[in-house]
Amino acid sequence: LVKIDPKSIGVGQYQHDVAPKRLDDSLRGVVEDAVNNVGVDLNTASASLLQYVSGINSVIARNIVEYREQNGKFKSREEIINVKRLGEKVFTQCSGFLRVPESKNVFDNTAVHPESYGAAEKFLLRLGFTKDDVRNRNLQMIDSYVGLIGIDKLAGEINTGVPTLKDIIEEIKKPGRDPREGLPKPIFMTGVIELSDLKPGMILNGTVRNVADFGAFVDIGVHQDGLVHISQLADRFVKHPLDVVKVGDIVKVKVLEVDAERKRISLTMKDI
């Protein structure tokens, strides 16, 4: 998806009224946030994806892919420092967002930044665990141990901040985790794949794809998004649709009307 210009997806009612550069900058920022939040596999990512990692531009992204093609898979995060035009400053910016599942250092497959590796090792040692326990996910008792000792005391003992330690704990409990796994997934009605399959009264689950002043567009699993008019969003007065829904919400809707000729679907969220 990173190869698609975000503007082409359709990101709002007034997107074409915004100054192009401002729109480009804002959309690129959203893509960068998403990429960095999920993390990037250094050994499989394309240059198109790598260029959205913090600190990496299109030139460095191509250099990373070129290095990988010439030298084989990266064996650690640290190896990326050998890539042309990727210095210490860029390494500091990007390393925490890169994943190397093949690395001997299990921390290289987490969001733990290399600067915090020392703190992570001290934490494991303090609780009697090892990196092998992290790799094999044998940390079932870690929350209990932290609760007994106290997060503040542990942070003081290993000389790190409480927020940093909390992040370390969450990461080492599930190395290689994908934060998207915890997001709700839309459940579309089985058998509803075409506009002609929809009938008034059907109740479906869908995902809010766009919000306008007059209502919200919901993806219900057919090739055309349906519209929940602002008057159909709730059993109360709604000043603006954003007071009720936002893009990405999973909602339950009922089909009010289907206009196959004009390819329009009217939905409601009332009385469900």
Secondary structure, DSSP 8 states (H G I E B T S, - for coil): -TTS-HHHH---TTGGGS-HHHHHHHHHHHHHHHHHHH-EETTT--HHHHTTSTT--HHHHHHHHHHHHHH-S-SSSGGGGGSTT--HHHHHHHGGGEE-TT-SSGGGGSS--GGGHHHHHHHHHHHT--HHHHHTT--TTHHHHHHHH-HHHHHHHTT--HHHHHHHHHHHHSTT--GGGGS------TT--SGGG--TT-EEEEEEEEEETTEEEEE-SSSS-EEEEGGGS-SS--S-GGGT--TT-EEEEEEEEEETTTTEEEEE-S--
